Amino acid sequence: MQEYKRLTIILFFLFFCVFIRVDAKINDLPLLGKAIYVDPGHGGRDPGALYKDIEEADINLEISKHLVKKLEEKGAIVYIIRDGDYDLSRPNSYNIKRSDLQNRVKLINNSNIDLYLSIHLNTYSSSNWKGAQVFYDDINNNNKKLAENIQASFKKMLNSNRKIKEISTYYMYRHIKVPGALLEVGFLTNPNERHLLKTENYQKKICDSIVEGVINYYNS
Ligand SMILES: [Zn+2]
């Protein structure tokens, strides 16, 4: 009987250890099972916003590449719309911008993904404007919730005072059926933010805040 008792205690202990370890592993991978498309804005013949020799498209791509890694570290399967300096328009298309956006929409809608994140930089006529901001289209019911969660992270981790904004006139976001958002992660026209946006440290900080917002969106 004594032996039986001891065996029961050992088995219980082993079960407890395995359970805790599995639980810790799942907690490390909160985005396990999620497929996400990262969409670096512009590229190729479309440099996006410009400030002297700085092209928005280049910074969008740098940030997007960090974002892919960080989302993968949390367990997600991640795709990227472009991984170099090119656009997605058809050769010989007379409207390069429209063709580029149409192909981005097609890629995202045909990919059976859970979420998309478009990365862009903002500009404004006043150099005082700053801060990361989330834009969303109400075509998908989850878009507002996603926008709120990422904006809350921008506030907490990047000190952004901007608010989420609904858009319905942007061709691309009006046509994507899965949840997602347009993230304008900073202003190229603000001297301080422009400097930060070029540094790897700040780019990674932006990505950490996006990842936290996405995790909170799934947990809320
Ligand atoms: Zn842009």
py3Dmol code that shows the C-alpha trace and the ligand (Angstrom):
import py3Dmol

protein = """\
ATOM      1  CA  MET A   1       0.000   0.000   0.000  1.00  0.00           C
ATOM      2  CA  GLN A   2       2.895   2.316   0.924  1.00  0.00           C
ATOM      3  CA  GLU A   3       4.478   1.624  -2.501  1.00  0.00           C
ATOM      4  CA  TYR A   4       1.204   2.422  -4.256  1.00  0.00           C
ATOM      5  CA  LYS A   5       0.939   5.741  -2.434  1.00  0.00           C
ATOM      6  CA  ARG A   6       4.495   6.680  -3.367  1.00  0.00           C
ATOM      7  CA  LEU A   7       3.903   5.829  -7.019  1.00  0.00           C
ATOM      8  CA  THR A   8       0.753   7.962  -7.050  1.00  0.00           C
ATOM      9  CA  ILE A   9       2.650  10.942  -5.645  1.00  0.00           C
ATOM     10  CA  ILE A  10       5.477  10.537  -8.186  1.00  0.00           C
ATOM     11  CA  LEU A  11       3.007  10.258 -11.078  1.00  0.00           C
ATOM     12  CA  PHE A  12       1.117  13.298  -9.872  1.00  0.00           C
ATOM     13  CA  PHE A  13       4.390  15.264  -9.633  1.00  0.00           C
ATOM     14  CA  LEU A  14       5.454  14.237 -13.161  1.00  0.00           C
ATOM     15  CA  PHE A  15       2.067  15.163 -14.585  1.00  0.00           C
ATOM     16  CA  PHE A  16       2.273  18.533 -12.830  1.00  0.00           C
ATOM     17  CA  CYS A  17       5.749  19.227 -14.322  1.00  0.00           C
ATOM     18  CA  VAL A  18       4.647  18.351 -17.870  1.00  0.00           C
ATOM     19  CA  PHE A  19       1.495  20.433 -17.538  1.00  0.00           C
ATOM     20  CA  ILE A  20       3.408  23.525 -16.327  1.00  0.00           C
ATOM     21  CA  ARG A  21       5.958  23.184 -19.156  1.00  0.00           C
ATOM     22  CA  VAL A  22       3.344  22.855 -21.892  1.00  0.00           C
ATOM     23  CA  ASP A  23       1.459  25.800 -20.437  1.00  0.00           C
ATOM     24  CA  ALA A  24       4.633  27.948 -20.357  1.00  0.00           C
ATOM     25  CA  LYS A  25       5.341  27.064 -23.997  1.00  0.00           C
ATOM     26  CA  ILE A  26       1.858  28.088 -25.167  1.00  0.00           C
ATOM     27  CA  ASN A  27       2.093  31.346 -23.221  1.00  0.00           C
ATOM     28  CA  ASP A  28       5.354  32.110 -25.060  1.00  0.00           C
ATOM     29  CA  LEU A  29       3.565  31.683 -28.399  1.00  0.00           C
ATOM     30  CA  PRO A  30       0.345  33.689 -28.089  1.00  0.00           C
ATOM     31  CA  LEU A  31       0.001  33.968 -31.892  1.00  0.00           C
ATOM     32  CA  LEU A  32       0.334  30.250 -32.570  1.00  0.00           C
ATOM     33  CA  GLY A  33      -2.006  29.230 -35.406  1.00  0.00           C
ATOM     34  CA  LYS A  34      -2.447  32.789 -36.748  1.00  0.00           C
ATOM     35  CA  ALA A  35      -1.442  33.650 -40.303  1.00  0.00           C
ATOM     36  CA  ILE A  36      -0.565  37.300 -40.865  1.00  0.00           C
ATOM     37  CA  TYR A  37       0.270  39.326 -43.982  1.00  0.00           C
ATOM     38  CA  VAL A  38       2.671  42.254 -43.461  1.00  0.00           C
ATOM     39  CA  ASP A  39       2.312  44.872 -46.206  1.00  0.00           C
ATOM     40  CA  PRO A  40       5.178  47.393 -46.511  1.00  0.00           C
ATOM     41  CA  GLY A  41       3.629  50.385 -48.280  1.00  0.00           C
ATOM     42  CA  HIS A  42       4.910  51.626 -51.686  1.00  0.00           C
ATOM     43  CA  GLY A  43       8.185  50.436 -53.293  1.00  0.00           C
ATOM     44  CA  GLY A  44       9.765  50.405 -56.743  1.00  0.00           C
ATOM     45  CA  ARG A  45       8.374  53.161 -58.971  1.00  0.00           C
ATOM     46  CA  ASP A  46       6.350  54.480 -56.021  1.00  0.00           C
ATOM     47  CA  PRO A  47       8.676  55.776 -53.268  1.00  0.00           C
ATOM     48  CA  GLY A  48       5.800  57.089 -51.120  1.00  0.00           C
ATOM     49  CA  ALA A  49       6.435  60.204 -49.052  1.00  0.00           C
ATOM     50  CA  LEU A  50       9.816  61.870 -49.509  1.00  0.00           C
ATOM     51  CA  TYR A  51      11.995  64.031 -47.320  1.00  0.00           C
ATOM     52  CA  LYS A  52      15.221  65.045 -49.086  1.00  0.00           C
ATOM     53  CA  ASP A  53      16.863  61.694 -49.875  1.00  0.00           C
ATOM     54  CA  ILE A  54      14.720  59.699 -47.441  1.00  0.00           C
ATOM     55  CA  GLU A  55      12.062  57.508 -49.090  1.00  0.00           C
ATOM     56  CA  GLU A  56       9.074  56.289 -47.096  1.00  0.00           C
ATOM     57  CA  ALA A  57       9.130  52.972 -49.007  1.00  0.00           C
ATOM     58  CA  ASP A  58      12.604  52.099 -47.655  1.00  0.00           C
ATOM     59  CA  ILE A  59      11.738  52.741 -44.008  1.00  0.00           C
ATOM     60  CA  ASN A  60       8.412  50.889 -44.413  1.00  0.00           C
ATOM     61  CA  LEU A  61      10.356  47.855 -45.630  1.00  0.00           C
ATOM     62  CA  GLU A  62      12.919  47.981 -42.804  1.00  0.00           C
ATOM     63  CA  ILE A  63      10.166  48.166 -40.176  1.00  0.00           C
ATOM     64  CA  SER A  64       8.161  45.415 -41.897  1.00  0.00           C
ATOM     65  CA  LYS A  65      11.118  43.029 -41.865  1.00  0.00           C
ATOM     66  CA  HIS A  66      11.554  43.515 -38.099  1.00  0.00           C
ATOM     67  CA  LEU A  67       7.807  43.028 -37.693  1.00  0.00           C
ATOM     68  CA  VAL A  68       7.854  39.707 -39.565  1.00  0.00           C
ATOM     69  CA  LYS A  69      10.547  38.364 -37.207  1.00  0.00           C
ATOM     70  CA  LYS A  70       8.794  39.554 -34.064  1.00  0.00           C
ATOM     71  CA  LEU A  71       5.422  38.105 -35.100  1.00  0.00           C
ATOM     72  CA  GLU A  72       7.119  34.789 -35.941  1.00  0.00           C
ATOM     73  CA  GLU A  73       8.766  34.759 -32.507  1.00  0.00           C
ATOM     74  CA  LYS A  74       5.258  34.835 -31.036  1.00  0.00           C
ATOM     75  CA  GLY A  75       4.191  31.806 -33.063  1.00  0.00           C
ATOM     76  CA  ALA A  76       2.476  33.368 -36.105  1.00  0.00           C
ATOM     77  CA  ILE A  77       2.964  32.281 -39.716  1.00  0.00           C
ATOM     78  CA  VAL A  78       3.908  35.499 -41.486  1.00  0.00           C
ATOM     79  CA  TYR A  79       3.950  36.523 -45.149  1.00  0.00           C
ATOM     80  CA  ILE A  80       5.332  39.754 -46.561  1.00  0.00           C
ATOM     81  CA  ILE A  81       3.906  41.505 -49.646  1.00  0.00           C
ATOM     82  CA  ARG A  82       7.329  42.645 -50.878  1.00  0.00           C
ATOM     83  CA  ASP A  83      10.807  41.953 -49.517  1.00  0.00           C
ATOM     84  CA  GLY A  84      12.720  44.400 -51.707  1.00  0.00           C
ATOM     85  CA  ASP A  85      12.410  47.754 -53.462  1.00  0.00           C
ATOM     86  CA  TYR A  86       9.782  46.955 -56.102  1.00  0.00           C
ATOM     87  CA  ASP A  87       6.092  47.630 -56.685  1.00  0.00           C
ATOM     88  CA  LEU A  88       3.397  45.083 -57.484  1.00  0.00           C
ATOM     89  CA  SER A  89       1.904  46.701 -60.580  1.00  0.00           C
ATOM     90  CA  ARG A  90       1.545  44.740 -63.805  1.00  0.00           C
ATOM     91  CA  PRO A  91       4.204  45.539 -66.437  1.00  0.00           C
ATOM     92  CA  ASN A  92       2.880  48.123 -68.921  1.00  0.00           C
ATOM     93  CA  SER A  93      -0.055  49.058 -66.688  1.00  0.00           C
ATOM     94  CA  TYR A  94      -1.132  52.613 -67.464  1.00  0.00           C
ATOM     95  CA  ASN A  95      -2.064  53.302 -63.841  1.00  0.00           C
ATOM     96  CA  ILE A  96       0.855  51.958 -61.795  1.00  0.00           C
ATOM     97  CA  LYS A  97      -0.560  52.925 -58.401  1.00  0.00           C
ATOM     98  CA  ARG A  98      -3.980  51.366 -59.005  1.00  0.00           C
ATOM     99  CA  SER A  99      -2.482  48.175 -60.435  1.00  0.00           C
ATOM    100  CA  ASP A 100      -0.104  47.904 -57.462  1.00  0.00           C
ATOM    101  CA  LEU A 101      -2.953  48.253 -54.959  1.00  0.00           C
ATOM    102  CA  GLN A 102      -5.187  45.812 -56.865  1.00  0.00           C
ATOM    103  CA  ASN A 103      -2.484  43.162 -56.695  1.00  0.00           C
ATOM    104  CA  ARG A 104      -1.933  43.729 -52.968  1.00  0.00           C
ATOM    105  CA  VAL A 105      -5.678  43.286 -52.381  1.00  0.00           C
ATOM    106  CA  LYS A 106      -5.674  40.108 -54.501  1.00  0.00           C
ATOM    107  CA  LEU A 107      -2.709  38.604 -52.640  1.00  0.00           C
ATOM    108  CA  ILE A 108      -4.272  39.263 -49.238  1.00  0.00           C
ATOM    109  CA  ASN A 109      -7.826  38.186 -50.140  1.00  0.00           C
ATOM    110  CA  ASN A 110      -6.632  34.946 -51.773  1.00  0.00           C
ATOM    111  CA  SER A 111      -4.299  33.875 -48.982  1.00  0.00           C
ATOM    112  CA  ASN A 112      -6.592  32.495 -46.303  1.00  0.00           C
ATOM    113  CA  ILE A 113      -4.915  34.625 -43.641  1.00  0.00           C
ATOM    114  CA  ASP A 114      -6.291  35.893 -40.317  1.00  0.00           C
ATOM    115  CA  LEU A 115      -4.948  39.427 -40.358  1.00  0.00           C
ATOM    116  CA  TYR A 116      -3.059  42.012 -42.436  1.00  0.00           C
ATOM    117  CA  LEU A 117      -0.956  44.936 -41.268  1.00  0.00           C
ATOM    118  CA  SER A 118      -0.010  47.737 -43.711  1.00  0.00           C
ATOM    119  CA  ILE A 119       3.028  49.769 -42.702  1.00  0.00           C
ATOM    120  CA  HIS A 120       3.269  53.420 -43.793  1.00  0.00           C
ATOM    121  CA  LEU A 121       4.704  56.764 -42.675  1.00  0.00           C
ATOM    122  CA  ASN A 122       2.720  59.961 -42.359  1.00  0.00           C
ATOM    123  CA  THR A 123       3.446  63.521 -43.501  1.00  0.00           C
ATOM    124  CA  TYR A 124       1.833  66.876 -42.786  1.00  0.00           C
ATOM    125  CA  SER A 125       2.323  70.508 -43.736  1.00  0.00           C
ATOM    126  CA  SER A 126       3.153  71.385 -40.101  1.00  0.00           C
ATOM    127  CA  SER A 127       6.345  69.852 -38.702  1.00  0.00           C
ATOM    128  CA  ASN A 128       4.773  69.789 -35.219  1.00  0.00           C
ATOM    129  CA  TRP A 129       2.538  66.824 -35.987  1.00  0.00           C
ATOM    130  CA  LYS A 130       3.898  63.540 -34.653  1.00  0.00           C
ATOM    131  CA  GLY A 131       2.916  60.137 -33.344  1.00  0.00           C
ATOM    132  CA  ALA A 132       1.899  56.713 -34.609  1.00  0.00           C
ATOM    133  CA  GLN A 133      -1.736  56.339 -35.692  1.00  0.00           C
ATOM    134  CA  VAL A 134      -4.019  53.508 -36.793  1.00  0.00           C
ATOM    135  CA  PHE A 135      -6.504  53.899 -39.670  1.00  0.00           C
ATOM    136  CA  TYR A 136      -9.189  51.323 -40.380  1.00  0.00           C
ATOM    137  CA  ASP A 137     -12.071  50.660 -42.744  1.00  0.00           C
ATOM    138  CA  ASP A 138     -15.361  49.428 -41.284  1.00  0.00           C
ATOM    139  CA  ILE A 139     -15.756  46.808 -44.036  1.00  0.00           C
ATOM    140  CA  ASN A 140     -14.817  44.189 -41.433  1.00  0.00           C
ATOM    141  CA  ASN A 141     -16.459  44.307 -37.986  1.00  0.00           C
ATOM    142  CA  ASN A 142     -13.199  43.448 -36.218  1.00  0.00           C
ATOM    143  CA  ASN A 143     -11.179  46.290 -37.717  1.00  0.00           C
ATOM    144  CA  LYS A 144     -12.152  48.860 -35.101  1.00  0.00           C
ATOM    145  CA  LYS A 145     -11.264  46.543 -32.229  1.00  0.00           C
ATOM    146  CA  LEU A 146      -7.896  45.805 -33.823  1.00  0.00           C
ATOM    147  CA  ALA A 147      -7.273  49.537 -34.360  1.00  0.00           C
ATOM    148  CA  GLU A 148      -8.133  50.340 -30.741  1.00  0.00           C
ATOM    149  CA  ASN A 149      -5.786  47.691 -29.379  1.00  0.00           C
ATOM    150  CA  ILE A 150      -2.830  48.749 -31.523  1.00  0.00           C
ATOM    151  CA  GLN A 151      -3.462  52.450 -30.834  1.00  0.00           C
ATOM    152  CA  ALA A 152      -3.485  51.713 -27.071  1.00  0.00           C
ATOM    153  CA  SER A 153      -0.037  50.109 -27.474  1.00  0.00           C
ATOM    154  CA  PHE A 154       1.206  53.101 -29.493  1.00  0.00           C
ATOM    155  CA  LYS A 155       0.105  55.316 -26.612  1.00  0.00           C
ATOM    156  CA  LYS A 156       1.675  53.148 -23.918  1.00  0.00           C
ATOM    157  CA  MET A 157       4.933  52.207 -25.643  1.00  0.00           C
ATOM    158  CA  LEU A 158       5.574  55.094 -28.075  1.00  0.00           C
ATOM    159  CA  ASN A 159       3.869  57.957 -26.193  1.00  0.00           C
ATOM    160  CA  SER A 160       1.613  58.659 -29.157  1.00  0.00           C
ATOM    161  CA  ASN A 161      -1.340  60.931 -28.434  1.00  0.00           C
ATOM    162  CA  ARG A 162      -3.048  60.293 -31.752  1.00  0.00           C
ATOM    163  CA  LYS A 163      -6.448  58.614 -32.037  1.00  0.00           C
ATOM    164  CA  ILE A 164      -7.736  55.888 -34.344  1.00  0.00           C
ATOM    165  CA  LYS A 165      -9.393  57.136 -37.518  1.00  0.00           C
ATOM    166  CA  GLU A 166     -11.962  55.492 -39.742  1.00  0.00           C
ATOM    167  CA  ILE A 167     -11.371  55.691 -43.490  1.00  0.00           C
ATOM    168  CA  SER A 168     -13.697  54.546 -46.221  1.00  0.00           C
ATOM    169  CA  THR A 169     -12.211  56.214 -49.275  1.00  0.00           C
ATOM    170  CA  TYR A 170      -8.961  54.249 -49.540  1.00  0.00           C
ATOM    171  CA  TYR A 171      -9.361  51.781 -52.399  1.00  0.00           C
ATOM    172  CA  MET A 172      -7.156  49.089 -50.882  1.00  0.00           C
ATOM    173  CA  TYR A 173      -8.688  48.899 -47.398  1.00  0.00           C
ATOM    174  CA  ARG A 174     -12.243  49.052 -48.760  1.00  0.00           C
ATOM    175  CA  HIS A 175     -11.596  45.869 -50.723  1.00  0.00           C
ATOM    176  CA  ILE A 176      -9.845  43.605 -48.204  1.00  0.00           C
ATOM    177  CA  LYS A 177     -12.246  41.223 -46.510  1.00  0.00           C
ATOM    178  CA  VAL A 178     -10.083  39.886 -43.645  1.00  0.00           C
ATOM    179  CA  PRO A 179      -9.411  42.010 -40.547  1.00  0.00           C
ATOM    180  CA  GLY A 180      -6.516  44.420 -40.672  1.00  0.00           C
ATOM    181  CA  ALA A 181      -5.397  48.010 -40.414  1.00  0.00           C
ATOM    182  CA  LEU A 182      -3.270  50.738 -41.945  1.00  0.00           C
ATOM    183  CA  LEU A 183      -0.535  51.735 -39.500  1.00  0.00           C
ATOM    184  CA  GLU A 184       0.988  55.172 -40.056  1.00  0.00           C
ATOM    185  CA  VAL A 185       3.817  54.650 -37.585  1.00  0.00           C
ATOM    186  CA  GLY A 186       5.229  58.188 -37.519  1.00  0.00           C
ATOM    187  CA  PHE A 187       5.625  61.516 -39.329  1.00  0.00           C
ATOM    188  CA  LEU A 188       8.477  62.009 -41.778  1.00  0.00           C
ATOM    189  CA  THR A 189       7.811  65.748 -41.543  1.00  0.00           C
ATOM    190  CA  ASN A 190       8.577  65.936 -37.795  1.00  0.00           C
ATOM    191  CA  PRO A 191      12.366  66.349 -37.325  1.00  0.00           C
ATOM    192  CA  ASN A 192      12.611  64.327 -34.116  1.00  0.00           C
ATOM    193  CA  GLU A 193      10.382  61.508 -35.325  1.00  0.00           C
ATOM    194  CA  ARG A 194      12.141  61.439 -38.709  1.00  0.00           C
ATOM    195  CA  HIS A 195      15.438  60.863 -36.901  1.00  0.00           C
ATOM    196  CA  LEU A 196      13.927  58.110 -34.724  1.00  0.00           C
ATOM    197  CA  LEU A 197      12.226  56.365 -37.666  1.00  0.00           C
ATOM    198  CA  LYS A 198      15.612  55.780 -39.292  1.00  0.00           C
ATOM    199  CA  THR A 199      17.109  54.039 -36.236  1.00  0.00           C
ATOM    200  CA  GLU A 200      16.884  50.270 -35.818  1.00  0.00           C
ATOM    201  CA  ASN A 201      16.126  50.655 -32.109  1.00  0.00           C
ATOM    202  CA  TYR A 202      13.037  52.751 -32.660  1.00  0.00           C
ATOM    203  CA  GLN A 203      11.898  50.611 -35.591  1.00  0.00           C
ATOM    204  CA  LYS A 204      12.021  47.569 -33.299  1.00  0.00           C
ATOM    205  CA  LYS A 205      10.178  49.471 -30.582  1.00  0.00           C
ATOM    206  CA  ILE A 206       7.401  50.268 -33.073  1.00  0.00           C
ATOM    207  CA  CYS A 207       7.192  46.557 -33.926  1.00  0.00           C
ATOM    208  CA  ASP A 208       7.061  45.531 -30.249  1.00  0.00           C
ATOM    209  CA  SER A 209       4.103  47.848 -29.763  1.00  0.00           C
ATOM    210  CA  ILE A 210       2.319  46.493 -32.861  1.00  0.00           C
ATOM    211  CA  VAL A 211       2.865  42.897 -31.701  1.00  0.00           C
ATOM    212  CA  GLU A 212       1.523  43.724 -28.234  1.00  0.00           C
ATOM    213  CA  GLY A 213      -1.537  45.362 -29.799  1.00  0.00           C
ATOM    214  CA  VAL A 214      -2.211  42.313 -31.988  1.00  0.00           C
ATOM    215  CA  ILE A 215      -1.887  39.936 -29.003  1.00  0.00           C
ATOM    216  CA  ASN A 216      -4.250  42.111 -26.949  1.00  0.00           C
ATOM    217  CA  TYR A 217      -6.700  42.158 -29.858  1.00  0.00           C
ATOM    218  CA  TYR A 218      -6.829  38.364 -29.861  1.00  0.00           C
ATOM    219  CA  ASN A 219      -7.131  38.242 -26.061  1.00  0.00           C
ATOM    220  CA  SER A 220      -9.880  40.851 -25.808  1.00  0.00           C
TER     221      SER A 220
END
"""
ligand_1 = """\
1
ZN
Zn 2.454 55.617 -47.446
"""
view = py3Dmol.view(width=600, height=400)
view.addModel(protein, "pdb")
view.setStyle({"model": 0}, {"cartoon": {"style": "trace"}})
view.addModel(ligand_1, "xyz")
view.setStyle({"model": 1}, {"stick": {}})
view.zoomTo()
view.show()
